[in-house]
Amino acid sequence: MHPATTHLIVLPGGGYAVHAPHEAEPIVAWLSAMGLSASVFRYPLHVRHPEPLLALRAEIRRRREQGAERIGVIGFSAGGHLAGLAALAPGDDPRESVQFAVLGYAITSMETETYRPARLILLGEDASPHLRRQTTLDALVTEASPPFFLWHTAEDIYVPPEHTYRLASALAAHEVPHTVHVFAHGPHSLGLAEGAGDAATWPKLARSWLAEQARTTHRDTS
């Protein structure tokens, strides 16, 4: 159905403290049912930046060595933050590049005070403004950034939708292709959001977008 040269790496959330099970293998099963190659990557926990990012980049290189030409990342909450870093942070090795990203209720900013526990684990109590800026996704967007699919719920009290709005605004300002869905109802950490009202439609909405990214051979998705 889709080229075997596209592979998605799934990054479960958990505040950089745990890996949420419902955001791991069930996501791979959903992607596999679409004919997409996918795997879970359990990145290092309770470590400081850039250890999780370096580990993820090593996994991306490994997948490329196994034949994947296009790499997509799909992350939730803190896993969404890491997915965004992999897609946006400057890097020197083209083997570590990310071609598209799906972020669910992601932590995108280390400059806000929301979801402070994850920031303390990743950056420490006395992180400098420069380090917080370096790990804030909207600050890393450029015209060359890959396409993004973002979704969130307006009622999320742990990671407010402001995080998604900030990243979406930066993507729009740099004319980066992106899709954004913010659903009125639903708590944090929904995963596939089965039985969660309108939010349960996000996998269907993402399906055609993912199929398009799997077929795309260059940045222009128009």
Kinemage of the C-alpha trace (Angstrom):
@kinemage 1
@onewidth
@group {chain A} dominant
@subgroup {mainchain}
@vectorlist {calphas} color= white
{ca met a 1} P 0.000 0.000 0.000
{ca his a 2} L 2.776 2.422 0.945
{ca pro a 3} L 6.464 2.406 0.087
{ca ala a 4} L 8.442 0.281 2.531
{ca thr a 5} L 11.020 3.061 2.553
{ca thr a 6} L 8.844 5.144 4.924
{ca his a 7} L 9.082 4.336 8.635
{ca leu a 8} L 7.374 5.970 11.617
{ca ile a 9} L 8.929 6.121 15.066
{ca val a 10} L 6.390 6.289 17.909
{ca leu a 11} L 7.365 8.222 21.041
{ca pro a 12} L 5.024 7.706 24.012
{ca gly a 13} L 4.468 10.433 26.558
{ca gly a 14} L 4.985 10.382 30.304
{ca gly a 15} L 6.609 13.663 31.277
{ca tyr a 16} L 10.152 12.343 30.591
{ca ala a 17} L 9.573 10.214 33.723
{ca val a 18} L 7.733 7.132 32.333
{ca his a 19} L 6.565 5.753 28.986
{ca ala a 20} L 2.760 5.657 28.739
{ca pro a 21} L 1.793 2.167 27.479
{ca his a 22} L -1.376 3.303 25.637
{ca glu a 23} L 0.732 5.711 23.557
{ca ala a 24} L 3.169 2.997 22.465
{ca glu a 25} L 2.216 -0.385 20.912
{ca pro a 26} L -1.447 0.570 20.297
{ca ile a 27} L -0.216 3.424 18.094
{ca val a 28} L 2.047 1.042 16.176
{ca ala a 29} L -0.901 -1.331 15.686
{ca trp a 30} L -3.022 1.531 14.312
{ca leu a 31} L -0.268 2.589 11.914
{ca ser a 32} L 0.403 -0.997 10.856
{ca ala a 33} L -3.290 -1.437 10.031
{ca met a 34} L -2.829 1.402 7.519
{ca gly a 35} L 0.060 -0.445 5.919
{ca leu a 36} L 2.679 1.830 7.461
{ca ser a 37} L 5.946 0.558 8.902
{ca ala a 38} L 6.237 1.706 12.517
{ca ser a 39} L 7.994 0.971 15.794
{ca val a 40} L 8.056 2.265 19.370
{ca phe a 41} L 11.205 3.956 20.623
{ca arg a 42} L 11.524 4.130 24.397
{ca tyr a 43} L 13.897 7.041 24.817
{ca pro a 44} L 15.976 7.543 28.001
{ca leu a 45} L 14.058 8.823 31.035
{ca his a 46} L 15.131 10.995 33.986
{ca val a 47} L 18.082 12.349 32.028
{ca arg a 48} L 19.037 15.821 30.902
{ca his a 49} L 18.873 17.295 27.433
{ca pro a 50} L 20.255 16.377 24.917
{ca glu a 51} L 20.406 12.689 25.941
{ca pro a 52} L 16.881 11.773 24.733
{ca leu a 53} L 17.425 13.633 21.455
{ca leu a 54} L 20.799 11.994 20.838
{ca ala a 55} L 19.278 8.575 21.510
{ca leu a 56} L 16.412 9.258 19.106
{ca arg a 57} L 18.795 10.480 16.427
{ca ala a 58} L 20.784 7.265 16.795
{ca glu a 59} L 17.546 5.313 16.306
{ca ile a 60} L 16.740 7.355 13.183
{ca arg a 61} L 20.179 6.559 11.768
{ca arg a 62} L 19.643 2.882 12.555
{ca arg a 63} L 16.326 2.826 10.728
{ca arg a 64} L 17.964 4.511 7.745
{ca glu a 65} L 20.702 1.901 7.724
{ca gln a 66} L 17.920 -0.698 7.547
{ca gly a 67} L 16.563 0.930 4.389
{ca ala a 68} L 14.133 3.644 5.473
{ca glu a 69} L 14.435 6.692 3.224
{ca arg a 70} L 11.652 8.761 4.822
{ca ile a 71} L 11.332 8.964 8.601
{ca gly a 72} L 8.237 10.209 10.362
{ca val a 73} L 7.904 10.760 14.106
{ca ile a 74} L 4.662 10.555 16.079
{ca gly a 75} L 4.819 11.668 19.689
{ca phe a 76} L 2.483 12.398 22.583
{ca ser a 77} L 2.948 14.911 25.414
{ca ala a 78} L 6.678 14.742 26.353
{ca gly a 79} L 7.171 12.287 23.487
{ca gly a 80} L 5.697 14.971 21.256
{ca his a 81} L 8.267 17.420 22.534
{ca leu a 82} L 11.054 14.994 21.681
{ca ala a 83} L 9.517 14.288 18.263
{ca gly a 84} L 9.420 18.024 17.610
{ca leu a 85} L 13.039 18.454 18.659
{ca ala a 86} L 14.095 15.693 16.260
{ca ala a 87} L 12.174 17.373 13.440
{ca leu a 88} L 13.257 20.946 14.165
{ca ala a 89} L 16.567 21.145 16.073
{ca pro a 90} L 19.593 21.932 13.897
{ca gly a 91} L 21.671 18.907 12.966
{ca asp a 92} L 24.662 18.156 10.782
{ca asp a 93} L 23.916 14.582 9.728
{ca pro a 94} L 21.320 14.146 6.940
{ca arg a 95} L 20.821 10.549 8.104
{ca glu a 96} L 19.131 11.997 11.214
{ca ser a 97} L 16.605 14.117 9.327
{ca val a 98} L 12.846 13.809 9.897
{ca gln a 99} L 10.461 14.200 6.953
{ca phe a 100} L 7.172 14.686 8.836
{ca ala a 101} L 5.843 14.778 12.405
{ca val a 102} L 2.579 14.091 14.242
{ca leu a 103} L 2.293 15.668 17.684
{ca gly a 104} L -0.544 14.881 20.098
{ca tyr a 105} L -1.103 17.274 23.025
{ca ala a 106} L 2.628 17.932 22.918
{ca ile a 107} L 4.741 19.958 25.279
{ca thr a 108} L 6.194 22.433 22.795
{ca ser a 109} L 7.534 25.225 24.991
{ca met a 110} L 10.128 25.129 27.740
{ca glu a 111} L 9.643 28.871 28.221
{ca thr a 112} L 6.150 28.642 29.735
{ca glu a 113} L 5.536 27.485 33.288
{ca thr a 114} L 3.012 24.825 32.277
{ca tyr a 115} L 3.925 21.189 32.846
{ca arg a 116} L 6.922 22.213 34.917
{ca pro a 117} L 7.808 18.638 36.068
{ca ala a 118} L 8.924 17.594 32.574
{ca arg a 119} L 11.017 20.734 32.212
{ca leu a 120} L 12.739 20.121 35.550
{ca ile a 121} L 13.667 16.570 34.525
{ca leu a 122} L 14.930 17.595 31.096
{ca leu a 123} L 16.595 20.928 31.871
{ca gly a 124} L 16.979 21.175 35.649
{ca glu a 125} L 15.834 23.773 38.152
{ca asp a 126} L 18.284 26.470 37.078
{ca ala a 127} L 18.059 26.158 33.296
{ca ser a 128} L 19.242 29.314 31.564
{ca pro a 129} L 16.912 31.316 29.340
{ca his a 130} L 19.128 30.292 26.424
{ca leu a 131} L 18.684 26.570 27.150
{ca arg a 132} L 14.935 26.966 27.586
{ca arg a 133} L 14.812 28.781 24.260
{ca gln a 134} L 16.931 26.098 22.561
{ca thr a 135} L 14.422 23.433 23.597
{ca thr a 136} L 11.281 25.407 22.695
{ca leu a 137} L 9.885 24.128 19.422
{ca asp a 138} L 8.384 27.353 18.074
{ca ala a 139} L 11.818 28.988 18.394
{ca leu a 140} L 13.345 26.289 16.162
{ca val a 141} L 10.987 26.511 13.174
{ca thr a 142} L 12.520 27.605 9.851
{ca glu a 143} L 11.291 27.681 6.259
{ca ala a 144} L 12.992 24.292 5.773
{ca ser a 145} L 11.080 22.565 8.601
{ca pro a 146} L 9.098 19.440 7.690
{ca pro a 147} L 5.264 19.218 7.658
{ca phe a 148} L 3.426 18.803 10.960
{ca phe a 149} L 0.072 17.360 12.038
{ca leu a 150} L -0.893 18.776 15.456
{ca trp a 151} L -3.830 17.903 17.681
{ca his a 152} L -4.857 18.869 21.202
{ca thr a 153} L -7.923 19.347 23.408
{ca ala a 154} L -9.028 22.704 24.743
{ca glu a 155} L -9.692 21.203 28.193
{ca asp a 156} L -6.167 19.841 28.696
{ca ile a 157} L -5.098 21.162 32.099
{ca tyr a 158} L -1.675 19.519 32.180
{ca val a 159} L -0.385 20.730 28.810
{ca pro a 160} L -2.694 23.582 27.769
{ca pro a 161} L -3.482 23.998 24.053
{ca glu a 162} L -1.340 27.139 24.126
{ca his a 163} L 1.563 24.795 23.421
{ca thr a 164} L 0.039 23.686 20.124
{ca tyr a 165} L -1.054 27.231 19.238
{ca arg a 166} L 2.471 28.549 19.733
{ca leu a 167} L 3.995 25.938 17.447
{ca ala a 168} L 1.242 26.306 14.853
{ca ser a 169} L 1.773 30.077 14.762
{ca ala a 170} L 5.497 29.614 14.137
{ca leu a 171} L 4.835 27.064 11.383
{ca ala a 172} L 2.372 29.453 9.744
{ca ala a 173} L 4.788 32.381 10.000
{ca his a 174} L 7.449 30.351 8.172
{ca glu a 175} L 4.967 28.919 5.638
{ca val a 176} L 5.616 25.344 6.747
{ca pro a 177} L 2.813 22.925 5.737
{ca his a 178} L 0.789 21.971 8.793
{ca thr a 179} L -2.589 20.691 9.957
{ca val a 180} L -4.033 21.639 13.352
{ca his a 181} L -7.026 20.182 15.210
{ca val a 182} L -8.023 21.415 18.674
{ca phe a 183} L -11.052 19.563 20.022
{ca ala a 184} L -13.364 21.246 22.528
{ca his a 185} L -13.473 18.420 25.051
{ca gly a 186} L -11.171 15.790 26.465
{ca pro a 187} L -8.449 15.417 29.105
{ca his a 188} L -4.710 15.048 28.652
{ca ser a 189} L -3.157 11.759 27.542
{ca leu a 190} L -5.952 10.432 25.315
{ca gly a 191} L -3.801 8.303 23.025
{ca leu a 192} L -6.064 7.005 20.244
{ca ala a 193} L -8.947 8.735 22.077
{ca glu a 194} L -11.414 5.874 21.633
{ca gly a 195} L -14.814 6.860 23.040
{ca ala a 196} L -13.643 10.427 23.704
{ca gly a 197} L -16.232 12.275 21.622
{ca asp a 198} L -15.004 14.506 18.816
{ca ala a 199} L -11.374 13.921 19.815
{ca ala a 200} L -11.856 10.277 18.772
{ca thr a 201} L -11.859 11.474 15.156
{ca trp a 202} L -8.193 12.469 15.199
{ca pro a 203} L -6.891 9.083 13.924
{ca lys a 204} L -9.268 9.275 10.945
{ca leu a 205} L -8.169 12.850 10.236
{ca ala a 206} L -4.518 11.857 10.482
{ca arg a 207} L -4.934 8.830 8.236
{ca ser a 208} L -5.118 10.654 4.899
{ca trp a 209} L -2.442 13.117 6.009
{ca leu a 210} L -0.077 10.267 6.872
{ca ala a 211} L -0.795 8.518 3.586
{ca glu a 212} L 0.125 11.721 1.758
{ca gln a 213} L 3.377 12.084 3.691
{ca ala a 214} L 4.317 8.453 3.008
{ca arg a 215} L 3.965 9.111 -0.721
{ca thr a 216} L 5.677 12.486 -0.785
{ca thr a 217} L 9.246 12.556 -2.071
{ca his a 218} L 10.018 16.211 -1.379
{ca arg a 219} L 9.105 18.942 1.092
{ca asp a 220} L 6.328 20.447 -1.048
{ca thr a 221} L 3.121 18.672 -0.062
{ca ser a 222} L 0.807 20.919 -2.031
